[in-house]
């Protein structure tokens, strides 16, 4: 794809997905009713994160900067703000109901905002009383009711005495979010919005019938597995589990006493979660830890990989099932599951998910995104595609979350940042100015 000579900044949308195994930045430009066109994609091997949480600030900053640079160079433009995917910040979902009086007049947009604000403020008050600290991520109306009559999708213009809302409020632990914000600030970028990864993947991969009839989106990353449930067109639950594809890799490394890099290669090329008779006869050369490149290898049957991989995938989907049952949504979530994320591409993952969850399962890929390179059109890039779609939608209630942030969360983060340097050398100079 040939980058434009000078991409207009108007309608530019930048998505940033910071995972435990890779960092991806995608830059797109809105094309009105025709949707979006991807201008640039940048990926870089992630380091400095574990289970989606920053453990090395410098390494995270370097990975983010490299991915953003690659996307900017491909797009032929610079970005100032990003929509950030969140997958490892101890996400908590709260379903609340709030009600306000509208005194019989026609319900206006201000009344809708008022009832949603009321639910947000009630959650914050309850957390303050319980001594719980959190950062708000989403507030998504699941349905409205006028004078007790439920099933209202848009109450504006209706008449009644009371307006109530059933709402999903998603929050995250403050420390992990603040660390992500800091790493991005150090790259001289601001954050437009925070979005739970599985919710974003659902926006990218689901068709209307799936959202209406009920579906569970499972985004399988390297260090975490994110879950989102859609019912009657709305997302009604989000959650994150601290298990992912990297755990499979580590199991292989331990079980076969091989370096992690070799374990990842074995998983990618030969790994399968379903047993095949021919796998007992096929032998694999497995490098041993501590041996040089031409050193001693061990031969193991390919079926041994399955014996290692399958239990970990079974555990992952059992945890998802338990999570949905605890949330009271396992039955309400419909009969379909959509798998996304890089780890979902492991051979046999779809079959194991169908067996454990007793659902119809398919792999989810980004839909309707123009200009996406073929290499970035698979399940591993669904979250970034969904972040772009979220930015295009301009969700109004999520945009007003700053007023509910706790003081430390710095709602003005990014507003007064130093301008980004236009070259690596310039950025190095800025770093010296800021630190010496």
SEDO-404979 format. One line per 5 residues: number of its first residue (from 1); their letters; for each residue x, y, z of N, C-alpha, C. Coordinates in steps of 0.1 Angstrom, whole numbers, plus 5000, padded with zeros to 4 digits. Example, Ala and Ser with C-alpha at 12.3 -4.5 7.8 and 13.67 -1.06 7.14 Angstrom:
1) AS) 5132:4943:5078:5123:4955:5078:5132:4967:5078  5128:4978:5071:5137:4989:5071:5129:5000:5079
***
This chain:
1) XXXXX) 5009:4988:5000:5000:5000:5000:5009:5012:5000  5006:5021:4991:5014:5033:4990:5009:5044:4999  5017:5049:5008:5012:5059:5018:5009:5072:5011  4999:5080:5015:4997:5093:5009:5008:5102:5011  5010:5112:5002:5021:5121:5003:5019:5129:5016
6) XXXXX) 5007:5133:5019:5005:5141:5031:4991:5138:5036  4990:5128:5045:4977:5124:5050:4971:5135:5059  4959:5139:5056:4952:5149:5064:4950:5144:5078  4952:5153:5088:4950:5149:5102:4935:5148:5106  4927:5154:5097:4912:5154:5100:4907:5140:5099
11) XXXXX) 4899:5136:5108:4893:5122:5108:4903:5111:5110  4916:5114:5114:4925:5103:5117:4922:5097:5130  4922:5083:5130:4920:5075:5142:4932:5066:5143  4937:5066:5155:4949:5057:5158:4945:5048:5169  4948:5035:5167:4945:5024:5177:4958:5018:5182
16) XXXXX) 4959:5016:5195:4971:5010:5201:4967:4998:5210  4972:4987:5206:4969:4975:5214:4983:4970:5220  4984:4971:5233:4997:4968:5240:4994:4954:5246  4999:4944:5240:4997:4930:5245:5010:4925:5252  5009:4913:5257:5020:4907:5264:5031:4902:5255
21) XXXXX) 5027:4899:5242:5036:4893:5232:5039:4903:5221  5029:4912:5217:5032:4921:5207:5025:4934:5209  5030:4945:5204:5024:4958:5204:5020:4962:5190  5007:4966:5188:5002:4969:5174:4997:4983:5174  5000:4991:5164:4994:5004:5162:4989:5004:5148
26) XXXXX) 4976:5009:5147:4970:5010:5133:4964:5024:5132  4967:5030:5121:4963:5044:5118:4953:5043:5106  4941:5049:5108:4931:5049:5097:4925:5063:5096  4918:5065:5085:4912:5077:5082:4897:5075:5079  4888:5083:5085:4874:5081:5082:4871:5085:5068
31) XXXXX) 4862:5078:5062:4857:5081:5048:4842:5083:5048  4837:5090:5059:4823:5093:5059:4815:5081:5060  4804:5080:5053:4795:5068:5053:4802:5056:5048  4813:5057:5041:4820:5045:5036:4828:5038:5046  4830:5044:5058:4837:5037:5069:4851:5043:5070
36) XXXXX) 4861:5034:5071:4875:5038:5073:4884:5031:5063  4895:5037:5061:4906:5031:5053:4919:5031:5061  4925:5020:5063:4937:5019:5070:4949:5025:5062  4956:5034:5069:4968:5040:5063:4981:5034:5067  4982:5029:5079:4995:5024:5084:4993:5014:5095
41) XXXXX) 5001:5004:5095:5001:4994:5105:5015:4992:5110  5017:4991:5123:5030:4989:5129:5029:4978:5140  5038:4968:5140:5038:4958:5151:5053:4957:5156  5054:4954:5168:5067:4952:5174:5066:4942:5186  5076:4934:5187:5076:4924:5198:5075:4931:5211
46) XXXXX) 5066:4927:5219:5063:4933:5232:5073:4928:5242  5078:4937:5251:5086:4933:5262:5083:4943:5273  5085:4939:5285:5081:4947:5297:5067:4946:5302  5060:4936:5297:5046:4934:5302:5045:4919:5306  5037:4917:5316:5033:4904:5320:5018:4903:5324
51) XXXXX) 5011:4894:5318:4996:4894:5320:4990:4907:5316  4995:4914:5307:4990:4927:5302:4993:4938:5311  5002:4936:5321:5005:4947:5331:5020:4950:5329  5023:4963:5330:5036:4968:5328:5045:4964:5340  5056:4957:5337:5066:4954:5347:5080:4960:5344
56) XXXXX) 5081:4965:5332:5094:4972:5328:5090:4985:5320  5090:4996:5326:5085:5008:5319:5094:5012:5307  5107:5011:5308:5116:5014:5297:5113:5005:5285  5112:4992:5288:5110:4982:5277:5096:4985:5270  5086:4988:5278:5073:4990:5273:5073:5003:5264
61) XXXXX) 5080:5013:5269:5080:5026:5261:5087:5023:5248  5098:5015:5248:5106:5013:5236:5097:5005:5226  5089:4995:5231:5081:4987:5222:5070:4995:5216  5063:5004:5224:5053:5012:5219:5058:5022:5209  5069:5029:5212:5075:5038:5203:5078:5032:5189
66) XXXXX) 5084:5020:5190:5087:5013:5177:5075:5010:5169  5065:5005:5175:5052:5002:5168:5046:5014:5162  5045:5025:5170:5039:5037:5165:5048:5043:5154  5061:5043:5155:5069:5048:5144:5067:5041:5131  5066:5027:5132:5064:5020:5120:5050:5023:5113
71) XXXXX) 5040:5025:5121:5027:5028:5116:5027:5042:5110  5034:5052:5117:5034:5065:5112:5042:5066:5098  5053:5059:5097:5060:5059:5085:5052:5053:5073  5045:5043:5076:5037:5037:5066:5025:5046:5062  5020:5053:5072:5008:5062:5069:5013:5075:5063
76) XXXXX) 5025:5079:5065:5030:5092:5060:5024:5103:5068  5022:5101:5081:5016:5112:5090:5020:5109:5104  5018:5119:5113:5021:5118:5127:5008:5118:5135  5008:5111:5146:4996:5110:5154:4999:5116:5168  4989:5121:5174:4991:5128:5187:4983:5120:5198
81) XXXXX) 4973:5113:5195:4965:5106:5205:4961:5092:5200  4958:5083:5209:4955:5069:5205:4943:5064:5213  4936:5055:5207:4926:5047:5215:4932:5035:5220  4933:5033:5233:4941:5022:5239:4933:5010:5243  4937:4998:5239:4930:4986:5244:4936:4982:5257
86) XXXXX) 4927:4978:5266:4930:4974:5280:4927:4959:5282  4937:4951:5286:4934:4937:5287:4939:4931:5300  4947:4939:5308:4953:4933:5319:4953:4941:5332  4943:4949:5334:4942:4958:5345:4932:4955:5355  4930:4942:5357:4920:4937:5367:4906:4944:5364
91) XXXXX) 4901:4941:5352:4888:4946:5348:4877:4941:5357  4868:4949:5361:4856:4945:5368:4844:4951:5361  4833:4943:5360:4821:4947:5354:4810:4948:5365  4802:4959:5364:4792:4962:5373:4779:4965:5365  4768:4958:5368:4755:4960:5362:4747:4968:5373
96) XXXXX) 4743:4980:5370:4736:4988:5379:4723:4994:5372  4714:4998:5381:4702:5004:5376:4700:5018:5384  4697:5028:5376:4695:5041:5382:4682:5047:5377  4676:5056:5385:4663:5062:5381:4663:5077:5385  4658:5085:5376:4656:5100:5379:4642:5104:5375
101) XXXXX) 4638:5115:5381:4624:5120:5378:4625:5130:5365  4616:5128:5356:4615:5137:5345:4602:5146:5345  4594:5144:5356:4583:5153:5359:4573:5155:5347  4571:5144:5339:4561:5144:5329:4564:5151:5316  4576:5158:5315:4579:5165:5303:4586:5156:5293
106) XXXXX) 4588:5160:5280:4594:5152:5270:4609:5150:5274  4613:5137:5274:4626:5134:5278:4636:5139:5268  4646:5146:5273:4657:5152:5264:4670:5145:5266  4680:5148:5258:4693:5142:5259:4699:5145:5272  4696:5157:5278:4702:5160:5291:4697:5151:5302
111) XXXXX) 4684:5146:5300:4679:5137:5310:4686:5123:5309  4689:5119:5297:4696:5107:5295:4710:5107:5301  4717:5118:5299:4730:5120:5305:4729:5120:5320  4718:5126:5325:4717:5128:5340:4715:5114:5346  4707:5105:5340:4704:5092:5347:4717:5083:5346
116) XXXXX) 4725:5085:5335:4737:5077:5334:4747:5082:5343  4748:5096:5345:4757:5101:5355:4754:5097:5369  4741:5095:5371:4736:5091:5385:4741:5077:5388  4741:5068:5378:4746:5055:5380:4761:5055:5382  4768:5063:5375:4783:5063:5376:4786:5069:5390
121) XXXXX) 4779:5079:5394:4782:5085:5407:4779:5076:5419  4768:5068:5417:4764:5058:5427:4775:5047:5429  4781:5043:5418:4792:5033:5419:4804:5039:5426  4807:5051:5422:4819:5057:5428:4816:5059:5443  4804:5063:5447:4802:5065:5461:4803:5051:5469
126) XXXXX) 4797:5041:5463:4798:5027:5469:4813:5023:5470  4821:5025:5460:4835:5022:5461:4842:5030:5471  4839:5042:5473:4845:5051:5483:4842:5046:5497  4830:5041:5499:4826:5036:5512:4833:5023:5515  4835:5015:5505:4841:5002:5506:4857:5003:5506
131) XXXXX) 4862:5015:5504:4876:5017:5503:4883:5011:5491  4875:5010:5480:4880:5004:5467:4883:5015:5458  4894:5014:5452:4899:5025:5442:4898:5018:5428  4893:5026:5418:4892:5021:5405:4892:5032:5395  4895:5029:5382:4894:5038:5371:4883:5034:5362
136) XXXXX) 4873:5043:5359:4862:5039:5350:4867:5038:5336  4863:5027:5329:4867:5024:5315:4855:5026:5306  4843:5020:5309:4831:5021:5301:4819:5024:5309  4809:5031:5304:4796:5031:5309:4787:5030:5297  4780:5018:5296:4773:5015:5284:4759:5012:5287
141) XXXXX) 4749:5020:5283:4735:5016:5286:4731:5003:5279  4725:4995:5287:4720:4982:5282:4705:4983:5278  4698:4993:5284:4684:4995:5281:4678:5005:5290  4668:5012:5286:4661:5023:5293:4647:5018:5296  4641:5025:5306:4627:5022:5309:4621:5036:5313
146) XXXXX) 4608:5038:5308:4601:5050:5311:4588:5046:5319  4587:5051:5331:4576:5048:5340:4576:5032:5342  4587:5026:5343:4587:5011:5345:4586:5003:5332  4583:5009:5321:4582:5002:5309:4595:4999:5302  4600:4987:5304:4614:4983:5299:4614:4981:5284
151) XXXXX) 4626:4979:5279:4628:4977:5265:4629:4989:5256  4631:5001:5262:4633:5013:5254:4647:5015:5251  4650:5016:5238:4664:5018:5233:4668:5032:5233  4659:5041:5229:4662:5056:5229:4650:5063:5235  4651:5068:5247:4639:5074:5254:4637:5089:5250
156) XXXXX) 4646:5095:5242:4645:5109:5239:4632:5111:5231  4624:5122:5236:4612:5125:5229:4600:5118:5235  4602:5109:5244:4591:5102:5251:4587:5110:5263  4574:5107:5268:4569:5114:5280:4567:5104:5291  4570:5109:5303:4568:5100:5315:4572:5108:5328
161) XXXXX) 4570:5101:5339:4574:5107:5352:4588:5103:5356  4592:5091:5353:4605:5086:5357:4613:5080:5345  4625:5081:5345:4634:5075:5335:4645:5067:5342  4646:5054:5339:4656:5046:5345:4665:5039:5334  4676:5035:5338:4686:5029:5329:4692:5017:5336
166) XXXXX) 4694:5007:5328:4702:4995:5331:4715:4996:5324  4726:4997:5332:4739:5001:5326:4750:4992:5330  4759:4990:5321:4772:4983:5323:4782:4993:5326  4788:4992:5338:4799:5001:5342:4812:4992:5343  4822:4994:5335:4834:4987:5336:4845:4995:5342
171) XXXXX) 4852:4990:5352:4863:4997:5359:4876:4988:5358  4887:4995:5361:4900:4988:5362:4907:4992:5374  4917:4984:5378:4926:4987:5389:4934:5000:5385  4936:5009:5394:4943:5021:5391:4957:5020:5387  4965:5012:5394:4979:5011:5392:4983:5007:5378
176) XXXXX) 4978:4995:5373:4981:4991:5359:4977:5001:5349  4966:5008:5350:4961:5018:5341:4971:5030:5341  4975:5034:5353:4984:5045:5354:4997:5042:5347  5002:5030:5349:5015:5026:5343:5014:5026:5328  5003:5021:5322:5001:5022:5308:5001:5036:5303
181) XXXXX) 4993:5045:5310:4993:5059:5307:5006:5065:5307  5014:5062:5317:5028:5068:5318:5037:5063:5306  5036:5050:5303:5044:5046:5292:5041:5053:5279  5028:5055:5277:5023:5062:5265:5027:5077:5265  5026:5083:5277:5030:5097:5278:5045:5099:5275
186) XXXXX) 5053:5089:5279:5067:5090:5276:5070:5089:5261  5061:5084:5253:5062:5084:5239:5056:5096:5233  5052:5106:5241:5046:5119:5237:5033:5117:5230  5025:5108:5235:5012:5105:5230:5001:5107:5241  4989:5111:5237:4978:5112:5246:4969:5101:5244
191) XXXXX) 4960:5098:5253:4950:5088:5252:4936:5093:5250  4930:5090:5239:4917:5094:5235:4906:5087:5243  4908:5073:5244:4898:5065:5252:4905:5052:5256  4900:5046:5266:4904:5033:5270:4892:5023:5267  4896:5012:5261:4885:5002:5257:4890:4988:5260
196) XXXXX) 4881:4980:5267:4884:4966:5270:4886:4959:5257  4896:4951:5256:4900:4944:5244:4889:4935:5238  4883:4927:5246:4873:4918:5240:4861:4926:5235  4857:4937:5241:4846:4946:5236:4850:4951:5222  4863:4955:5221:4867:4960:5208:4867:4949:5198
201) XXXXX) 4872:4937:5201:4872:4926:5192:4858:4923:5187  4848:4924:5196:4834:4922:5193:4829:4932:5182  4833:4944:5184:4829:4955:5175:4835:4952:5161  4847:4946:5160:4853:4943:5148:4848:4931:5141  4844:4920:5148:4842:4907:5143:4828:4902:5142
206) XXXXX) 4819:4908:5150:4805:4903:5151:4796:4908:5140  4787:4900:5135:4777:4905:5126:4764:4908:5135  4755:4915:5129:4743:4920:5137:4736:4909:5144  4733:4898:5136:4725:4887:5142:4732:4881:5154  4745:4880:5154:4752:4874:5166:4750:4884:5178
211) XXXXX) 4752:4896:5176:4750:4906:5187:4735:4905:5192  4726:4904:5184:4712:4904:5188:4708:4890:5195  4712:4879:5190:4708:4866:5195:4716:4862:5207  4728:4868:5209:4736:4864:5221:4749:4857:5216  4760:4862:5220:4773:4857:5217:4783:4861:5227
216) XXXXX) 4793:4852:5229:4804:4855:5238:4817:4856:5229  4824:4867:5231:4836:4869:5224:4848:4866:5234  4857:4858:5230:4868:4854:5238:4881:4858:5231  4887:4868:5236:4900:4873:5229:4912:4867:5237  4919:4858:5230:4929:4851:5236:4943:4857:5232
221) XXXXX) 4948:4865:5242:4961:4871:5240:4972:4863:5245  4984:4869:5245:4996:4862:5250:4996:4860:5265  4992:4870:5273:4992:4869:5287:4979:4869:5294  4968:4873:5287:4955:4873:5292:4945:4868:5282  4933:4865:5287:4921:4861:5279:4910:4870:5283
226) XXXXX) 4905:4878:5274:4894:4888:5277:4881:4882:5272  4870:4886:5279:4857:4880:5276:4847:4892:5275  4839:4891:5265:4828:4901:5264:4815:4893:5259  4804:4897:5266:4791:4890:5262:4782:4901:5256  4776:4898:5245:4767:4906:5238:4753:4899:5238
231) XXXXX) 4743:4907:5242:4729:4902:5242:4720:4913:5237  4711:4910:5228:4701:4919:5222:4708:4932:5217  4719:4931:5211:4726:4942:5205:4735:4950:5214  4735:4946:5227:4744:4954:5236:4755:4945:5242  4766:4951:5246:4775:4944:5254:4771:4945:5269
236) XXXXX) 4769:4934:5275:4763:4933:5289:4773:4929:5299  4785:4925:5295:4795:4920:5304:4809:4920:5298  4819:4924:5306:4833:4923:5301:4841:4917:5313  4852:4911:5310:4861:4905:5320:4874:4901:5315  4884:4899:5323:4897:4895:5319:4903:4884:5328
241) XXXXX) 4908:4874:5322:4914:4863:5330:4929:4863:5328  4937:4860:5338:4952:4861:5337:4958:4848:5331  4954:4844:5319:4959:4832:5313:4959:4835:5298  4969:4830:5291:4969:4832:5276:4979:4823:5269  4982:4826:5257:4990:4818:5248:5004:4816:5254
246) XXXXX) 5009:4826:5261:5023:4825:5266:5024:4813:5276  5013:4811:5283:5013:4800:5293:5015:4786:5286  5009:4785:5274:5011:4773:5266:5025:4771:5262  5031:4782:5257:5045:4782:5254:5054:4779:5265  5052:4784:5277:5060:4781:5289:5058:4766:5293
251) XXXXX) 5046:4761:5291:5044:4747:5295:5052:4738:5285  5053:4741:5273:5061:4734:5263:5076:4735:5267  5080:4747:5270:5094:4749:5274:5098:4740:5286  5089:4740:5296:5092:4732:5308:5091:4717:5305  5081:4714:5298:5078:4699:5296:5089:4693:5287
256) XXXXX) 5094:4700:5277:5104:4695:5268:5118:4700:5271  5120:4708:5282:5133:4713:5286:5140:4720:5274  5132:4729:5268:5137:4736:5256:5136:4751:5258  5144:4759:5251:5143:4774:5253:5129:4779:5249  5125:4790:5255:5112:4795:5252:5110:4798:5238
261) XXXXX) 5120:4804:5231:5119:4807:5217:5117:4794:5209  5123:4784:5212:5121:4771:5205:5107:4765:5208  5103:4767:5220:5089:4763:5224:5079:4770:5216  5081:4783:5214:5071:4791:5206:5071:4786:5192  5083:4783:5187:5084:4778:5173:5077:4765:5171
266) XXXXX) 5079:4756:5181:5073:4743:5180:5057:4744:5181  5053:4753:5190:5038:4755:5191:5032:4760:5178  5039:4770:5172:5034:4776:5160:5034:4766:5148  5044:4759:5147:5046:4751:5135:5039:4737:5136  5040:4731:5148:5036:4717:5150:5025:4715:5160
271) XXXXX) 5022:4726:5168:5013:4724:5179:4998:4721:5175  4991:4713:5182:4977:4709:5179:4971:4705:5192  4959:4709:5195:4952:4705:5207:4944:4692:5206  4943:4687:5193:4935:4675:5191:4945:4664:5187  4943:4652:5193:4952:4641:5190:4949:4635:5176
276) XXXXX) 4960:4632:5169:4959:4625:5156:4968:4613:5156  4963:4601:5151:4971:4589:5152:4985:4591:5146  4986:4598:5135:4999:4600:5128:5009:4607:5137  5004:4615:5147:5013:4623:5155:5022:4614:5164  5018:4602:5166:5026:4593:5175:5039:4588:5167
281) XXXXX) 5038:4588:5153:5049:4583:5145:5058:4595:5140  5053:4607:5141:5061:4618:5136:5070:4623:5148  5083:4624:5145:5093:4628:5155:5097:4642:5152  5099:4650:5163:5104:4664:5162:5117:4665:5169  5126:4673:5163:5139:4677:5169:5137:4688:5178
286) XXXXX) 5140:4686:5191:5137:4697:5201:5151:4701:5207  5155:4714:5205:5167:4719:5211:5167:4718:5226  5178:4716:5232:5178:4715:5247:5184:4728:5252  5179:4732:5264:5184:4744:5271:5198:4742:5274  5206:4753:5271:5220:4753:5274:5229:4748:5263
291) XXXXX) 5223:4742:5253:5231:4738:5242:5233:4749:5231  5244:4749:5224:5246:4759:5214:5237:4756:5202  5238:4765:5192:5229:4764:5181:5230:4750:5173  5242:4745:5173:5244:4732:5166:5245:4721:5176  5241:4723:5188:5243:4714:5199:5233:4702:5199
296) XXXXX) 5232:4695:5210:5224:4683:5211:5209:4687:5211  5202:4678:5204:5187:4679:5203:5181:4666:5208  5169:4667:5212:5161:4655:5217:5150:4653:5207  5147:4641:5204:5136:4637:5195:5124:4633:5204  5113:4639:5201:5100:4635:5208:5089:4634:5198
301) XXXXX) 5079:4625:5200:5068:4624:5191:5060:4637:5191  5054:4640:5180:5046:4652:5179:5034:4651:5189  5029:4639:5192:5018:4638:5201:5021:4643:5215  5034:4644:5218:5037:4649:5231:5033:4664:5232  5034:4671:5221:5030:4685:5221:5015:4686:5225
306) XXXXX) 5007:4677:5219:4993:4677:5222:4990:4675:5236  4998:4665:5242:4996:4662:5256:4999:4674:5265  5007:4683:5261:5011:4695:5268:5001:4706:5266  4997:4708:5253:4989:4719:5249:4975:4718:5253  4969:4706:5251:4954:4704:5254:4950:4707:5268
311) XXXXX) 4957:4702:5279:4953:4705:5292:4953:4720:5295  4962:4728:5290:4962:4742:5292:4951:4749:5286  4947:4745:5273:4936:4751:5267:4923:4747:5274  4922:4735:5278:4910:4730:5286:4909:4739:5298  4920:4741:5305:4919:4750:5317:4914:4764:5314
316) XXXXX) 4919:4769:5303:4916:4783:5298:4900:4784:5296  4895:4775:5289:4881:4775:5286:4872:4771:5298  4877:4763:5307:4870:4760:5319:4870:4773:5328  4880:4781:5328:4880:4793:5336:4870:4803:5329  4869:4804:5316:4860:4812:5310:4846:4808:5313
321) XXXXX) 4843:4795:5313:4830:4790:5317:4826:4793:5331  4836:4791:5340:4833:4795:5354:4831:4810:5356  4838:4818:5348:4837:4832:5349:4823:4836:5345  4818:4830:5334:4804:4834:5329:4794:4829:5339  4796:4817:5345:4786:4812:5354:4786:4821:5367
326) XXXXX) 4797:4825:5371:4797:4834:5383:4790:4847:5380  4791:4852:5368:4784:4864:5364:4770:4862:5361  4765:4849:5361:4751:4846:5358:4747:4848:5344  4757:4846:5335:4755:4849:5321:4757:4836:5312  4761:4825:5317:4765:4814:5309:4753:4809:5300
331) XXXXX) 4741:4809:5306:4729:4805:5298:4724:4816:5289  4725:4829:5294:4719:4840:5287:4728:4845:5275  4741:4839:5275:4750:4844:5265:4748:4838:5251  4738:4831:5249:4735:4825:5236:4743:4812:5233  4742:4807:5221:4748:4795:5218:4760:4796:5209
336) XXXXX) 4765:4808:5208:4777:4810:5199:4788:4817:5207  4800:4813:5203:4813:4818:5208:4821:4822:5196  4827:4834:5197:4837:4838:5187:4850:4840:5193  4860:4833:5188:4874:4833:5193:4882:4843:5185  4889:4852:5192:4898:4861:5185:4911:4862:5193
341) XXXXX) 4921:4870:5188:4934:4871:5194:4944:4861:5188  4956:4864:5190:4967:4856:5184:4967:4841:5189  4964:4839:5202:4964:4825:5207:4952:4817:5202  4942:4823:5197:4930:4815:5192:4934:4808:5179  4945:4812:5172:4949:4805:5160:4956:4792:5162
346) XXXXX) 4959:4788:5174:4965:4775:5177:4956:4764:5172  4961:4755:5164:4953:4744:5159:4946:4736:5170  4933:4735:5168:4925:4727:5177:4919:4735:5188  4922:4748:5189:4916:4757:5200:4901:4758:5198  4897:4759:5186:4882:4760:5183:4875:4748:5187
351) XXXXX) 4881:4736:5184:4874:4723:5188:4874:4721:5203  4884:4725:5210:4885:4724:5225:4874:4733:5231  4873:4746:5226:4864:4755:5231:4849:4750:5229  4846:4744:5218:4833:4739:5215:4830:4727:5225  4840:4719:5228:4838:4708:5237:4836:4712:5251
356) XXXXX) 4844:4722:5256:4843:4726:5270:4831:4735:5272  4828:4744:5263:4817:4754:5265:4804:4749:5259  4804:4739:5252:4792:4733:5246:4785:4744:5238  4792:4751:5229:4787:4761:5221:4792:4760:5206  4785:4766:5197:4791:4767:5183:4802:4778:5184
361) XXXXX) 4813:4774:5178:4825:4783:5179:4830:4786:5165  4834:4798:5163:4841:4802:5150:4852:4812:5154  4862:4813:5144:4872:4823:5146:4868:4836:5141  4871:4847:5148:4867:4860:5144:4878:4868:5137  4875:4874:5126:4885:4882:5119:4878:4896:5116
366) XXXXX) 4886:4906:5115:4881:4920:5113:4872:4920:5100  4861:4927:5101:4852:4928:5090:4851:4942:5085  4850:4944:5072:4847:4957:5066:4857:4968:5068  4870:4964:5069:4880:4975:5071:4889:4975:5058  4888:4987:5051:4895:4988:5039:4910:4991:5041
371) XXXXX) 4918:4985:5032:4932:4988:5032:4940:4980:5042  4934:4971:5049:4941:4963:5059:4951:4953:5052  4964:4953:5055:4972:4944:5048:4968:4929:5051  4971:4920:5042:4967:4906:5044:4973:4901:5057  4985:4905:5060:4992:4900:5072:4986:4904:5085
376) XXXXX) 4978:4915:5084:4971:4920:5096:4956:4918:5096  4952:4909:5088:4937:4907:5086:4932:4895:5094  4940:4889:5103:4936:4877:5110:4931:4880:5124  4928:4870:5132:4922:4872:5146:4932:4879:5155  4945:4879:5152:4954:4886:5161:4953:4901:5160
381) XXXXX) 4947:4906:5150:4945:4920:5148:4931:4925:5150  4922:4916:5155:4908:4920:5157:4907:4931:5167  4914:4931:5178:4913:4942:5188:4916:4955:5182  4927:4957:5175:4930:4970:5169:4919:4974:5159  4914:4965:5151:4904:4969:5142:4891:4974:5150
386) XXXXX) 4888:4967:5161:4877:4972:5169:4879:4985:5176  4892:4988:5180:4895:5001:5186:4892:5012:5175  4896:5009:5163:4893:5019:5152:4878:5021:5151  4871:5010:5151:4856:5011:5149:4850:5019:5161  4855:5016:5173:4850:5024:5185:4853:5038:5183
391) XXXXX) 4865:5042:5178:4867:5056:5176:4858:5062:5165  4855:5055:5155:4846:5059:5145:4832:5062:5150  4828:5053:5159:4814:5054:5165:4813:5066:5174  4824:5070:5181:4823:5081:5190:4813:5079:5201  4814:5068:5209:4805:5065:5219:4803:5077:5229
396) XXXXX) 4792:5083:5230:4791:5096:5237:4793:5094:5252  4787:5084:5258:4787:5083:5273:4801:5079:5278  4809:5071:5270:4822:5068:5274:4831:5081:5274  4828:5090:5265:4836:5102:5263:4835:5111:5275  4825:5109:5283:4823:5118:5295:4828:5113:5308
401) XXXXX) 4837:5103:5308:4841:5096:5320:4851:5104:5328  4857:5114:5323:4867:5121:5330:4862:5126:5344  4850:5131:5344:4845:5137:5356:4844:5127:5368  4844:5114:5364:4843:5104:5375:4856:5097:5378  4867:5102:5372:4880:5096:5375:4884:5101:5389
406) XXXXX) 4892:5092:5396:4897:5096:5409:4909:5106:5406  4912:5115:5416:4922:5126:5414:4935:5121:5408  4940:5109:5412:4954:5106:5407:4953:5102:5392  4941:5099:5387:4941:5093:5373:4943:5104:5363  4944:5117:5367:4948:5127:5358:4940:5128:5345
411) XXXXX) 4927:5132:5346:4919:5133:5334:4924:5142:5323  4933:5151:5326:4939:5159:5316:4952:5154:5310  4954:5141:5313:4967:5135:5308:4967:5136:5293  4978:5141:5287:4979:5142:5273:4976:5156:5268  4968:5164:5276:4964:5177:5271:4975:5187:5269
416) XXXXX) 4985:5186:5278:4996:5196:5278:5010:5189:5276  5010:5178:5269:5022:5171:5267:5031:5179:5258  5044:5176:5260:5054:5182:5250:5051:5176:5236  5052:5185:5226:5050:5179:5212:5060:5168:5209  5055:5159:5201:5063:5147:5198:5074:5152:5188
421) XXXXX) 5086:5146:5191:5097:5149:5182:5094:5143:5168  5100:5148:5158:5097:5143:5144:5107:5133:5140  5117:5130:5148:5126:5119:5145:5131:5112:5157  5138:5101:5156:5143:5094:5167:5153:5103:5174  5162:5110:5167:5172:5118:5173:5165:5129:5181
426) XXXXX) 5154:5135:5175:5147:5146:5182:5141:5141:5195  5136:5129:5195:5130:5123:5207:5141:5120:5218  5152:5116:5213:5163:5114:5223:5167:5127:5229  5167:5138:5221:5170:5151:5227:5160:5156:5237  5147:5153:5234:5136:5156:5243:5138:5149:5256
431) XXXXX) 5142:5136:5255:5144:5128:5267:5155:5134:5276  5166:5139:5270:5177:5145:5278:5172:5158:5284  5164:5166:5277:5159:5178:5283:5150:5176:5295  5142:5165:5294:5132:5162:5305:5139:5156:5317  5151:5149:5315:5156:5141:5326:5169:5147:5331
436) X) 5175:5157:5325:5188:5163:5330:5187:5178:5330
***
